[in-house]
Amino acid sequence: MKFLAALAVILVALLHFGFLALEMFYWDHPVGQEIFSMTPAQSAETAALAANQGLYNGFLAAGLLWGLIARKTDVVIFFLLCVVVAGVFGAVTAKPTILLIQAAPAALALLLTALAGRR
């Protein structure tokens, strides 16, 4: 169970490093414009905000990996909770699919982490 939990946490961290790359480096690029359904003008106008958002996603990913490497379950749980809250907020305020892409994997990793800690 601990292996599955760690694997799920790593997946969530990789997703957030991917979000970092999209938001910081590909937002104002045809790839980002297509993924986020934006015109070139919209992406240019919001690129600085997206880069800031990408940086925060990188912090979430780094925190998850730090918790795993340091074997600090409480740190992993904290960052997974942050991801779940951010995903729910994003689903309510921006795009409902964020619930599936961001919050659901983190919730699954949180459940697996909690179950692994009980054994």
C-alpha positions in Angstrom: 0.0 0.0 0.0 2.9 2.4 0.8 4.2 1.9 -2.7 0.9 2.7 -4.3 0.5 5.7 -2.2 4.0 7.0 -3.1 3.3 6.3 -6.7 0.1 8.3 -6.6 1.9 11.2 -4.9 4.6 11.1 -7.5 1.9 11.2 -10.2 0.3 14.3 -8.6 3.7 16.0 -8.4 4.4 15.2 -12.0 1.0 16.6 -13.0 1.9 19.8 -11.2 5.3 20.1 -12.8 3.4 19.7 -16.1 1.1 22.5 -15.1 4.1 24.6 -14.2 5.5 24.1 -17.7 2.2 24.9 -19.4 1.5 28.0 -17.4 5.1 29.4 -17.3 6.5 28.4 -20.6 3.7 27.5 -23.0 0.8 29.8 -22.0 1.6 32.4 -24.7 2.3 29.7 -27.3 0.0 27.9 -29.7 0.1 24.8 -27.5 -1.1 26.7 -24.4 -3.6 28.7 -26.5 -5.2 25.5 -27.8 -5.2 23.7 -24.4 -6.8 26.7 -22.6 -9.0 27.8 -25.6 -7.5 31.3 -25.8 -6.7 33.7 -28.6 -3.2 35.0 -28.9 -4.3 38.3 -27.5 -5.9 36.7 -24.5 -2.8 34.6 -23.7 -0.5 37.6 -24.1 -2.6 39.6 -21.8 -2.7 37.0 -19.1 0.8 35.5 -19.4 2.2 37.1 -16.3 -0.7 35.8 -14.2 -0.3 32.3 -15.6 3.4 32.3 -14.9 2.7 33.2 -11.3 0.1 30.4 -11.1 2.6 28.0 -12.7 5.1 28.9 -10.0 2.6 28.0 -7.3 2.0 24.6 -9.0 5.7 24.0 -8.9 5.8 24.7 -5.2 3.0 22.2 -4.7 5.0 19.6 -6.6 8.2 20.3 -4.8 6.4 20.1 -1.4 5.0 16.7 -2.3 8.4 15.4 -3.4 10.0 16.9 -0.3 7.5 15.1 1.9 8.1 11.8 0.2 11.9 12.0 0.3 11.9 13.2 3.9 9.4 10.5 4.8 7.1 13.1 6.4 3.6 11.8 5.9 2.2 15.0 7.5 3.9 17.1 4.9 2.6 14.9 2.0 -0.9 15.1 3.5 -0.7 18.9 3.8 0.3 19.4 0.2 -2.2 16.9 -1.1 -4.9 18.8 0.8 -3.7 22.0 -0.8 -4.0 20.4 -4.2 -7.5 19.2 -3.5 -8.6 22.6 -2.3 -7.0 24.3 -5.3 -8.6 21.8 -7.6 -12.1 22.2 -6.1 -11.7 26.0 -6.1 -10.6 25.9 -9.8 -13.5 23.7 -10.7 -16.0 26.1 -9.2 -14.4 29.3 -10.4 -12.7 28.4 -13.7 -13.4 25.1 -15.4 -15.3 22.1 -14.0 -12.8 19.6 -15.6 -10.2 20.8 -13.1 -12.0 18.6 -10.6 -11.0 15.5 -12.6 -7.6 16.7 -13.7 -6.3 18.1 -10.5 -8.5 17.4 -7.5 -9.4 13.7 -8.2 -5.8 12.4 -8.5 -4.8 14.3 -5.3 -7.8 13.0 -3.5 -6.9 9.4 -4.5 -3.3 9.9 -3.4 -4.6 11.4 -0.1 -6.8 8.3 0.4 -3.9 5.9 -0.4 -1.5 7.9 1.8 -4.0 7.8 4.7 -4.6 4.0 4.3 -0.9 3.3 4.0 -0.3 5.2 7.3 -2.8 3.0 9.1 -0.9 -0.2 8.5 
